[in-house]
Amino acid sequence: MSIKIALVGNPNSGKTTLFNSLTGANQYVGNWPGVTVEKKEGKIKKNKDVILTDLPGIYSLSPYSMEEVVARSYLVDERPDAIINIIDGTNLERNLYLTTQILEMNIPTVIAINMMDIVEKRGDKIDIEALSAELGCEVIEVSALRGKGTDAIADAAISAASGAKTSHPLSFSRDIEVALSKISAIALAGMDEAKKRFYAVKLFERDEKIIAQLSLSKEKLASIESLIASIEKNYGDDSVAVLTNERYEYITDVAKKTCKKKSVALTVTDKIDRIVTNRFLALPIFVFVMWFVYFISIGSIGDWTVGFMNDTLFGEWIVPAVSAGLENIGCAEWLVSLIADGIVGGVGAVLGFVPQMLILFLLLALLEDCGYMSRVAFIMDRVFRKLGLSGKSFIPLLIGTGCSVPGIMASRTIEQERDRRMTVMTTSFIPCGAKMPIVSMIAGALFGGSAWIATSAYFVGIGAVIVSGLILKKTKPFEGKPAPFVMELPSYHLPVATNILRTTWERGWSFIKRAGTVILAASVIIWVLNSLSFEGGLHYITEDRAGASILEIIGTGIAFLFRPLGFGSWQAAVATVLGLVVKEEVVGVFGSLSSMADADLALELVGSADSAGFAIIGLEFFGGSRLSGFSFLVFNLLCAPCFAAMGAIRREMNNAKWTAFAISYMCVFAYAVSLMIYQLGMLFTGNGNVVGSIFAFITLAVFVFMIVRPDKLVKSNKKDALLDA
């Protein structure tokens, strides 16, 4: 029979790192809450009969957000055989608050004190034996990052699960304990003794979910309410605050007995934070850091890797070799074209970006692991609160730089439904790994590999989130005050190679898998549609029998929609639509069409001569305009995401109408922004047209009005304040 052990702790306490160490799993590790948004299971490496469940990070067992509900529901309903409660040793008092609640569940518990290496580096001391005696359970030092103490904590948890000992909950003041006993007698008479303590405490706190679960009669609820009201009258506070004060008095006493802190004026982390989180310097530093990341990954080393992969490896070696090999063995002309041009050319155009994406993912992983990106969430909280959003809304955006799907799922950490919905709608505005090949393609082909194009793409996404926040928060479905943002900022530390490489490979492998599955299938479809024509009867297009391809007919039929945005060619229209399947397919379409293009097709290049692999997107497809190319880039960044992300939006919204609204909003927003970029850009360069300029100015006026119009909530608050005065 297998043993079930739950891994529980505060967000950012090292929980997922410990899970990976114990199970050998490759869960994503980040320095912000929301990385684990649903429970994950794995078997402990040294004992396959033990199932370890990694629960979302929580601060207490009084759930407000979706991931807190997931964690508590598992502990209450599943009742694992043991709990590993991981605690950040650098912030003992805050972490012990959750511990006091876990111990009330009467489930065998062991405590893992994490980050002890940092505690020792600071000169602090934690008396592990004394802490174990105070809490009534085994306490073990661990360093999840370095694998220190992980085997010991696993053995202790297995031993606790196999034993009869439960836990040692704290005792409240005498009158509170009497009230809890009476509540237990009134409402929990037939319940298992091990569960009574937890349920009695939750009834005392008027926990709505527990009250609904127990379905108590009005008489019993009235009796319980009388007991609670009596305590509240004696203490002069509400029941939740009464128990919170009792817990922290106990925690403070435990900390004084077991922890000695060395008096240090300023740590290295404090000194760095004085600069990188400075009110005036923080944002310029953030912009510079992101520019440097994109300069390395897109503009210099990354640009060279793409040039080699696309132009040399696939363009000069693989595609010609495959084509020649197939011709030598007597394959039909159509089969040679399908394999060499359709499959290898299409998939190769995407795979050519793999080294560049790995460099980008590596640099982002370094920033995440060392602790800087969690500071970015703190910095952006100042901006987001002015928009009526919590800083928690920026965390999904950070996670979404790898893939929009986990970023959208991370919105579960947001308590208020209106903020969560808005975050779901805007998370995919940030360029994910799938969109970066589009950014690189445009930057390399039309702008000489400029790092500023990639950097601007990132901040266009952030700008779209900010503008959306300003607009949507003034509408009835989204109005309201933002929830408070609480987040532990980890100490700066040297990145751990295993974490960096794991994160980089996970993101890169996801990119490669899509190239070998969905993009492969899409490339075949593109080849078929671009090789067959209906003119004069359905036939394969050859030099002797030409005609407009099916793909060209379809693309021409929808191209008019994008002409006001500057990219009205049928090729760009097809690429944009197929990008809704997977965003990388935008590049795959150009790669396939490039391989299949006629030799006499005008493939003039604007930009770096090293980017010849991108020639197909030069003057021919964008009317000789860099502005058209940039408009194309912005539209594909901001419009509806890929099918997988749309599915994630549907799951998180849990409502078909809200899902349709979210996707429609993104498409309309992207169209409006691209329209303004192209039409106003053409006007300022002296090439604009009257109709397009008028529509662009009308769109701009609507945006400005929606942004600056008075906030009804703010006006209402001011009115109430005047009435109170």
N, C-alpha and C positions, 0 to 999 in steps of 0.2 A: 504494500500500500504506500502510495507516495505521500510525502510530507509537503505541506503548503506553507511557504514563508512569504510574508509581505514586507516590502521595503518601503518605509515611510519616512518623510522628512520635509523640511521647509524647501521652497524653491531655491535653487542655486546652492544647495548644501553638499553637492557631490553625489547625489543619489544615483543618477544614471551612470556616472563614471564607475561607481562601486558595482552596479548591476553588470556592466560590461566586463569588469574585472572578474567577477564571480562566475559568469555564465559564458564568457567568450562571445557574447552578442556584440553587434555593431550599431547600437542605438546612437542617434545623434546627440552630441554633447555641446551645450552652449552655456554662456554666462548670463542667462536671464531666465525668468520664469516662463513656462509655457512650452519648453522643449518637449516634455512628456505631457501630452494632452489626453492620453487614454492609457489604461493599464497595459503593460507588456509582460509577457511571461517567457521564462527561459529555465533550463535545467542547470543546476550548479555543476561545474566541470568535473569536480572530484566525487560527485555523488549524484548520479543520474536519477535517483529516486526522489530527489528534492526539487520541487518547482518553486522558483523565486519569481514573485510578481512585483514589478516596478510600478508603483502608483504615482499619479501626478503629484507634484509638489504642493503642499498645503500649509497654511499657517495655523489652522485650528480645525476642530471637528464640528464647527458650526458653519456649514457651507453656504457660500454666496455665489460663487462662480461654478461653471459647469464641471471643471476638472476637480474642484473640491467635492462636488456631489459624487463623482465617479469614485474618488478615494474613500469617502466615508461609507458609501453604499457597499463597497467591497468588504470593508472591515466589519460592518454591522451584519450584512446578510451572509457573506461567505465564511466569516470567522476563521481566518487562517490558523494553522497550528502554532505559529509563532510570528513575532514581528521584529524586524531589525529597524530600529529607529535611529537614523543617521543624523548627527548633530554637528553643526559647524562650530568647532572649538574656539574660533575667533569671535564668536557672538553667542556665548553660552546662554545668557539669560533669555534672549529672544527665542532661541530654539527650544528651551526647556518648557515654554508655554504649551507647545504641542505635546511634549512628553507627558505633562501632567494629565492631559486628556486621554492620551493613549493608555496610560496606566489604569484609568478608570474602566477600561473595556475588559479587564481581567483575562487578557490573552497573554501568554508567556512572551516576555519582551526582553531583548538585549539592546544595549545602547552602543552605537559606533561613534566615537568622538573623532570626527574627520578634521583634516587640515592641522594636525598636531605639529607638523614640521613648521608651519607658519607661526603657531603659538610659541614654539620653542625659540624660533628666530627672533620674535619680539621680546623674548626674555620672560614671558608669562609662564606660570606653572598651574597645572590642574592635577589635584590629588585624585587619581582614578579610584583608588580603594575607598577613600572617604565618600566620593560621589556615588559609588556603587552601594555603599551602606545607606546613604541618605535616600536613594531612589528605590532601594530594595530589589535591584536587578543587576545583572552582570554588565560592566562597562569595559569596553576595549578600545584602545587607541588604534586608529587606522589613518593611512594616507592613501585615499582612493586613486589619486593620480599616479602614485609610484608603486601601488600594489602592496604596501606595507600593512600588515595586520588583517588582510582580507580573508586569508584562510582561517585565522583565529575567530573572526566574527561569524563566519559560516559554520564552523564547528560548534560555537557557543549557541547559535540559533537552533541548530539541529538538536543539540543536547536539551535546550529549553523546550523544544517542541515534543521531545520524547518523555520529558519529566512531567510530574504532576503539579509543580509549582506554577502559579499564575503570576500576578503582578502585585505591587504594593502601592495602591492609590493614596494620594495625600488626604489628610483629614481636615475638613473645614472647621470653622468655629462650632461650638457645641449646639447652639440654637439652629444653625443651618443643617447640621447632621440630623438633628431631631426632625426637622421639616422634611429632609430627604427620606428618612425612615418612614414617616407617615405617608408621603407620596407613594413610596414603594408598596406600602400596605394597601393603599386605596386603589391604585391602578395596575400594579404588577404582581398580583397575588399568584397567578398561575405561570409566571415566567421563570425560565432557568435562572438560578441564583447568580450565575456568572455574568448575566446580562443586566441584572437589576440596577446595579450602581450607575452604569452609563445612561440607561433610560430614565432613571430618577433625576439625574442631573439635567438631562435635556428637557424633561418636563418642567423642572424648576426654571430653566431658562426660556420657557415658552417656545420651544423649537417647533415651528409650524409643521415641518415634515414628519417629525416624530409623533406629534399630536394626531395628524391625519392618518399615520400608519396604525396607531393603536385604536382608533375609532372609539374613544371613550364616551360614555354617556354624559349628558349635561350635568347631572348631579355630581358625578365624579370630577368633572372639570371645574365645577363651582367650588367643591371642597379643596381642590388643589390650588385654585386661584386665591382662596381665602388664606391658605398657608403662605403662599408667595407674597401676598399683599402685606401680611403681618411682618414678614422679614424685611420687606422694602421699607415699611414705616419705621422699623427700629434702626435700620442702617441709613435711611435717608437717600436711597439710590435704587435704581431698577435692579432686577434680579441678575441680569447678565453682568452688569458692572460690579455687583457685590461679589460674585464668584471670581471675576477677573481680578479684582483687588486682592482677594484671598490667595489666588494662584501666584500673583506677583510677589506678595509678601513672603510666601513659601519659597519661591524661586530666588528671591534676593537673599534670604537666609541661607539657602543651599549654596549659592555662589560665594557668599562670604566665607563659608566653612571650607569650601573645596577649591577655590580659585584665587590665586594671587597674581595681580597684574603689575608689571614693571612700569613705572612712570616714565613715559617717553613723550617728549615735546611734540615732535612730528616724525611720522614714519616716512619711508621713501614713497609709499603710495600717496600719503597726504601731500607731499611736496609736488609730485607729478600732477595730482588732481587740482592743485592750486592753479596750474597752467591750463591743462586740457579741459577743465570744467569751468574755467573763468567765464564770467558773464559776457565779456566782450571778445575774448580770444577763442572760445569753444567752437563756434560755428566756422570761423575762418580756418582753424586747425582741422576740423572735420572735412571741409572742402578740399584742403591741401592733401590730407591723407587719402581721400577717395581719388583725387586726381593722380596721385603717385601710384596707387593700385592699378588704375586703368592705363597709366603711362607705361608701366612695366608689362601688364598683361595684354593690352591692346595695341599700344603705340610703338613699342620697341621690340623686346624679346618675343612677345606674342605675335606681333606682325610678321616677324621673320619666320616663325614656325608655321604660320598660315600660308605664307608665300611658298615655303618649301613643300608643305603637305599638298596644297592645291595645285600649284604650278608644276612642281618637279615630280613629287611622288605619284600623284594621281594623273596630272595633266600630261607629263612626258614619259612616265614609266608604266604605271599600272594600266590605264585605259588603252593606250596604244598596244601594249603587250597582250591584253585580253582580246582586243579586236583582231590583232594579227594572228593570235593563236586559234581563235574561232574560225577565221577565214582559212587558215592552213588545213584545218580538219574538215573543211567543206561545209560549214554551217550556212544556212540560208541567210540572205542579207538581213531579213527582218529579225532573225534570232541574234545575229551579231549586234545589231543596233539595240535590241532589247537589253541584252546583258551588258554590253560595253557602255552604251550611252545612257539607257534608262536606269539600270540598277547600279552599276559601278559609278557612273557619272553622278547620279542623283544622291546615292548614299555617301559616296566619296566626298561630295561637296560639303556634307554635314560633318563627316568624320575628320575632315581637314581642320576643323576647329577644335578637336579634342585637346591637343597640347596647349592651345591658348586658354581653353576653359580650365584645364588642370592648373595652370599658372594662376588664373584668377581665383579659383576655389582655394588654392594653397594660401594665397595672400589674405583672403578673407578669413580663412581658418586661423591664421596666425593672429589676426586682430581680435578674433573672438576668444581664442584660448588665453591670450595674455591678459585679457580683462578690459581692453579698450572699448569694444563694441557695446558692453553693458553701460559704459559712461555715455555713449551716444544716445541710448534710450533715456538716460537721466537728462541729458542736454535738451533733447527734443521734447521732453515733458513740458518744459517752459513754453515752447512754441505751441504744442498741441493743446495745452490748457486754455490758451487764448482763443482757440478755435472751438472750445467747448468739448474737447476730447481729452481722455486720460492719456498719460504717457504709456499706459499699457497697450494702447493702440499702435504704438511704434514698434513694439516687440514682434508682432506678426510680420511687419514690413521687413525687419532685419532677418527673420527666419526665412522669409520669402525670397531673399536674394539667391538662395540655392534652388528652391522650387516653390511655386505659389501654393501647391497643395498643402504641405505642412504649415506654411504661413497662414493660410486660411483657417486651418484646424486650430492653430494657436490662439485664434480669437476667442476660444472657449475660456480663456483666463479672464475675460472681461465680464464683470458682474452684470452691468446694465444691458438689457437687450438692445436698446436703441444704439448704444455705442458699439455693441458687438456686430450688429447688422451693418453699420456704416464701415466698420473695419473690414468686414468680409467683402464689401463692395469695392473698397479701395486698395486692398492688399496687393492685388495683381497689377496695379499701376507701376510698382517697383520692378525694374528689369530683373527677371529670374535667369537662371542658367540657360533656359531654352531660348530666351530672347537675345542673349549676348552675341550669338553668331550673326543675327541681323545687324546689331550695332557694329560689330567688327566688319561685316561685309560693306556696309555703307561708309564707315570711317575709312576703310582701306581703299575702296574703289573710287570714292568721290572726294575724300578729304585728306588723302596722303597718309592715312593711318593716324590721324590726330587723336591724342589722348583726350582732348577737350570735347570731342564729339561723344565719346563714351561717358565721360564725366557729366556732360550736359544731359545725356539720356537718363542717368541715375537721378539727377536733380530735377529733371522734367517730371519724373515719377513722383518725387517728394512734393514738388509744386502742385501736381494734380491732386494729391491727397489733401494738401493744405487748402486749395481752392474748393475742393469738394466739401471739406469740413466747414468752411465759411458759408457755403451755399446751403448745405443740407441741414445744418444745425438751426437754421432759421425757418425750417419747415416743421409742421406739426408732428409728423412721425418721429423726428429726430431731436426735438427740442428737449432741454433739460440740462442740469448741471453734471459735469463729469465726475466719475468716481475717483476717489483718492488713489494715488499711485504709490505703492510701497514696494521697494525693491532693494535687496542686499547688493551692495557693490563689492565684488570680490577684490582682494588685494592683487596688485600686479605681480605676475610671476613669469618666469621663462616658459614659453610654450613647450608642451610635452610632445615629443616626436610622434608617439603612437597615436595620440588624439588627432594631431594635425594630418597625418597620413590617412588615418581612417576616415576622417571627415572629407578630405579631398577625394579619396577614392570613391566613397559612397555617392557623392554628387557627380563625379565623373562617370561612374559606372551607370548611373541612371541615364545620363546623357547618351552613352554608348548603346544601352539597351533599346532606347527609343529609335536610334538609327538602324538597328538590326531588326526591328519589328515593324512599328507603325510607318516609319519613314520608308522602309523597304517596300512595303505594300503600296504606299502612296506613290512612290517612284515608278512602280510598274503601271499603276493606273494612269499616271501622267504620260508615260511613254505610249500606252495604248491609245489614249485620247488624242495625243499629238501626232500619232503615226497613221491614223485612219481619217478618211474624208468621206463625206456624204455626196460630194459633188460628182455627178455622173454615176451614182450608185456607190455603195459602200466599198472602199478599196484601200489598200496599203499605199501610202504616198511614196512615190519614187521619182527619179529624174524624168522618166518617161510619162508618168501619170501623176500630175500634181493636183493641187486643190487645197482649199482652206481646211485645216484639220478640225476635228470635233472640238478640241480644246480651244482653238482659236475662235470658233463660232461662239462657244459658251463664254469665253473671256470677253469677246467683243460685245456680247449681249449685256454684260454687267459693268463693263469698263466706264460707261457714262456716269455711273455713280461716283467714281473717283476722279473724274476730270476736274471738278472744282478744287480738288486737293492737289492737283499737279501731276498725278501719276495715272493718266488715263489709258495707258497701253494695256492691251489684253493680257500680256504676260504678268505685269504688276498686279492686275486685278485678280488673276488666277492665284498668284502667290499669296495675296492677302487673304482670300477666302479659304484656301487650303491650310493657311496658318492657324485657323480655328481648330483643326484636328490636332496638330502639334506645331508649336511655334517654329521649331527647327525646319519644318517643311517649307517655310518661306525661302530659306537658303537652298533646300533640296530642289524646289521648282526651278530656281535660276540655274542650279547645277545641271539638272536634266536638260533644260532648254538650251543651255550653253553647249553641251555635248552634241545636241541634235541640230544645232543651228547650221544653216547653209553657209558654205565657205565665203560667199559674196555678201553676207549680211554685214551691215555697218556696225562694227563693234568698237567704236572709238572709246578711248579711256580718258576719264578726267581724274587726275590725281597721280599717285605714285606708279612708276613703271614697274615696281616690284609686285604690284597687285594685279598682274595680268589675268590671274584666275578669276577675277571679278569683272572682266571686260564686258560680260553679257549685260551688266546692269549700268553700263555707261550711257552715252547719249541716246542710244536707240530706245531704251525703255523709259528714260526720264526726261526726254525732250531736251537734252543738253543742259539740264539745270541741276546744280547742287541743291538749290532750294527745294526742288521737287523730290530729290532723294531724301532730304532731311524731313520733309513733310510725310513721306512714305514711312520713314523710321518712326516718327512720333505716333502716327496712326497705329502702326503695328505694336507699339509699346503700350498704348493706352486702351485699345479696343478690347473686346471680350477675349478672355484667355483661352487656353486649349480646352479640349473636351474634359480632360482629367480634372482641371481646376474648376470647370463648370459643375462637374459632379460633386466636387468638394463644397462648392457654394450651395448646391441643392441640399446636401446633407446638413450643413451648418444652419442654413435658413429654415429648413424643415417646412417649407411652404412654397408651393409652385408659383404663386403670384409674386412673392418677394424675390424669388430666383429670377423670374422673367424681368422684374423691375431692375434688379441689379445688373443683369447682362445688357439690358436695353440702355441703362444709364451709362455704362462704360462705352458702348458703341456710339451713342449720341455725343458724349463728352469728347471722345477721341476725334470724331468727325468735326466738331465745332473747333477744337484746338488746331487741327491740321488745316482747316479752312482758313482760319485767321493767319496762321504761319505763312501759308502759301500766297494767299491773295494780298495780304498787307505787305509781305516781302516783295512781291512783284510790283506793287504800287511804289514802294520806296526805291526800287531799282529802275523805275521809269517804264516798266513793261506791263503794268496792270491794266485790267479792263474795267469799265464802269460798273457793270452788273455784279461781277465778282467782288469788287471793292465795296459796293453798297451792302451786299450780304455779309461781308466780313465785318464791316463797321456795326451793322445791326447786331451781329453775334457778340461782338466785343461789348456793345452797350448793354446787352442782356446780362452778360457775365458781370460787368461792373455794377449794374443795378442789384443783382442777386447777392453780390458780395457786400456792398455798402448799405443795403437797406437795413432799417432798424430791426434789432432782435426783439421780438415780442416778449420773450422771457425776461430780458434785461429791463425793458420798459415796465413790465409788471412788477418786478422786484423793486424798482425805484419808486413806483407808485405806492406799493405797500409800505416802503420805508417812510415816505412822506406822511401817509395816513397814521402810521405808528407814532411819528414825531408830533 
